[in-house]
Amino acid sequence: MKNESILVSALNACRSRLKAFIRGRMAVRDEADDVLQEVTYQLMKIEQPVENIAAWLFRAARNEMTDRSRKKRELSLSDLDSDADFSESELEATLFGVPQTPEEDYLSALFWDELEEALAELPPTQREAFVKTELQGYSVKQLAEETGLSAQTLLSRKHKAVLYLRVRLHSLYDQLIER
């Protein structure tokens, strides 16, 4: 309890400087507030003593901002073509749902064949990261434990696979929405 009060008082002492530091580096004010909240939460969770709390806070804020800038938001299918008559939910139901018509059955088979070909073109490490986390339901943590690799390495491999697959399958997507 005493350790927590020391942390809170140290946070309050440098809160305005930390807030200005974060806001000066973030384009969106709400996101800057999110970073401040995340850093505060991380400080409260810390178990080992910190000699210089202010330095730790600024380092944690810098790391959090870097992590957020590295994370690229994945485009949804509707972001790729917002003028499409064929909605994302219809496409998702056609490709991943139980086929209701021979056409849906054909489109689903076409998609899975194209995906299989595209996956075969990936380096084995990227393919494994994508297949296990997206198709087989592994969490990144589970895959990290299984392979002995860091979660960051696996996320990087999966991200590269997603970027490749997005480009590789874009023409198929265009064909599907034009139907």
NORMO-V556759 format. One record per pair of residues at least 24 apart in sequence whose ideal C-beta (glycine too) atoms are under 7 Angstrom apart, sorted by the first residue. I is the first residue (numbers start at 1). GAP is how many residues later the second one is. Records with the same first field share a line. If there is no record, write none. Layout:
I->GAP + GAP
This chain:
7->36 + 37 + 46
10->43 + 44
11->29 + 32 + 46
14->40 + 43
18->39 + 40 + 43
21->37 + 40
22->39 + 43
25->40
26->39
35->26 + 29 + 30 + 33
38->26
39->25
74->88
77->96
80->90 + 93
81->96
84->93
86->90 + 91 + 93
91->85 + 86
107->69
111->61
114->55 + 58
115->54
118->47 + 50 + 51
122->39 + 42
125->32
126->31 + 34 + 35
127->34
129->25 + 28 + 29 + 32
130->28 + 31 + 32
133->25
